[in-house]
Amino acid sequence: MSAETRAGTGAPYDAELGALFAARGAARVDVPIIQPADPYLDTAGEALRRRIFLTRGEAGETLCLRPDFTIPVCRDHVGHGATLPRRYSYVGLVFRQRPTGPGEFYQAGIEDLGEENAATADARALADALAGLEACGLEAGELDLVLGDQGLFEAFLRALGLPEGWQRRLVRTFGHDDQLEAALAALARGGSGALDTLDPEFAEFARLGEQGALTFRIRERMEEAGLPPHSGRSPGEVAARLIEKVAIAEAKLSEGSLQLLRRFLAIDAPLSEAGTVIGDLAGAAGLDLGRALTFFETRNLALRAAGVDLAAVRYRAAFGRPIDYYTGLVFEARRKGSDEPLAGGGRYDRLLSILGAERPVPAVGFSLWLDRIASRTGDAT
């Protein structure tokens, strides 16, 4: 435990949140302010990448002032090889470039790592976030709560039978409304001009899925051009990418399927009713959402058990948070009428593997924006 943690951080609500997090079984941790930048550049998404403060270390490595706690806490856990499951809490400064306001501000939160019962962990994250807001003087009745589910979105895309390349492209836009709309428009058109500059012979092999023949022709072209064998990607890798590129460019969703996807994305309902709305849409269209819808309902039961009023939470099928490492549940709490989150979080099951964990680690967490909360409750920061 650092001297900063022992002496207090100077953050608003430090004592209240410290007591709450301890009662919830989350051990208080502190992580360095200076962090390696690559994990953020590789995983966090453009919305965060463009706002971090970068610098160089003496060895030339790219460093940054910590823009959040999730990645540093997860790196610290992996580095120490701690046992699982484990819950970590934090209160401290983060640093981001913002259009207005100071570039440093306080966040607090919990990272819940290794809980195999994902529904229980998801419900606990949202319940703990609401308890944290209450500890800061905000009642649930003052808040707009919105929840999304990337896993359910991915299941809907699979059920529509989209090529895997298109599924990945659409998933990357989840939480970015403008990008998602542009991708849907391209999918509606089909046959985009993305292949205009591609060699017709290569395009035909790719269209037919002839990876062996395409690899052979690419290798010939590379040899004719005098490219060394190990320059960049191998001919096989290039062939596989071209096949995917052609499939993406030429895929076209039928008008009926496109309307189904738009109807799904337009769902905005109380969480208490959302499972029925989704099930009715999928059932009428003959779509099998598999375990994703079952898990959605199971998590709702866990949320009820955790004391969350489902009728007070809005489920929006198109809602995501613009951070690329999220994989499932995402949520935000805002003051009624505001578009600034006071709390936000979600599930990020792939992140710890990317950061060096030896096996996949289920993970979910949330953050509280303490400066925003303080300014809205009238407390001094």
C-alpha positions, 0 to 999 in steps of 0.5 A: 500500500502506497503512502498516497493510499495511507494518507488519503488521496485528497479526492472527494468522497475518499472516506465514504467510498473507501469504507463502501469498497472495503465492505464490498470486499474490494482491496484498495490498490494504488498503481503508478501515475506513469504507465506504458502507453502501448496497452492503451494504444493497442486496446483502448480505442480512438476515443481514449487514445487521442486524449492521453498525455504521452512522453518518452522514457530514457530507453525510448519507450512510449509512456503516458500519464495514466488515463484510467485505472482499469488497464494499470490495475489489470497489469498489476494483477498479471504482474504479481500473479495473484490468485483469482477471483479477486476484487480491487478498488481505487481512488485517485487521479487520472489524466486526459486531454479534454475540450474543457475543464482540467486535464486531471481529475479524480476517479474511483471504482472497482475491478472484479477479476476472475468471477466465473459466474458472469451474471453475478459479477455483472449485477454486482458491478452495476449494484456497486456503482449505484451504491457508490453514487449513493455514498456520494449523495446521489439517489437512484431517482436522480439518475438516468441509467442506461445499459447495453450488451455487446454480446447480444449485438454480436449474437444478432449479427451471427443470427443474420448470417453475416460474413465474419469480416462484416461481423467484426467490422460492425462490432468495432463500430459498437458505441460509435453511432456515426461509424455504425450508421456508415457501416450499415449504409455500406452493407445496404449498398453492397459491391462498394468501390473498395475493390476497384484497384484490386487485380481482377485475377486476384479478385476472382480467386478471392471471390471463389475462396481459392486461397491456395491458388491466390497464395501461389499467384501472390508469391509469384508477384512478390518474387517478380517484384524482388521482394525478400521472403520475410518482408511484411506479411506472408503470401498466405496471410495476404491471401487470407486478408484479400478473401476477407476483404472481398467478402466484406466489400461484396456482402449485401444484406437483404432489405428484410435483414437490414430492417431487422437489424435496424429494428433491433438497434432501435430497441429502447425499453425498460430493462424489465421488459427488454428480454420480452421485446428482444425475444419477440423480435427474434422469434417472429424473424426465426432468428436463434440468439442462442445463449446470449438471450438466456444470459441476458435474462439470467443477468436480469435475475441477478440484478434483481437479487442485487437490489437493482430496480430493472424498471429504472434502467433503460436497455438500449440495443445500440448503446455502447461505450467507446472503449474497444476492450469491452466485450459484453455488458456496458452501462452508464449513470447520468444525472437526469437530463445530462449527457455526461456520465457520472458512472460507467463500466462494463465487461472486458473478458479479453483484456487480461489475456492481451496484457499477458495473463496465461489464460482468459480471465473474466472481468468486469468493472466500473468507474465513478467520475468524482469531480462531476459528482461533486459539482452536481451535489454542491460539494467542494472538490 
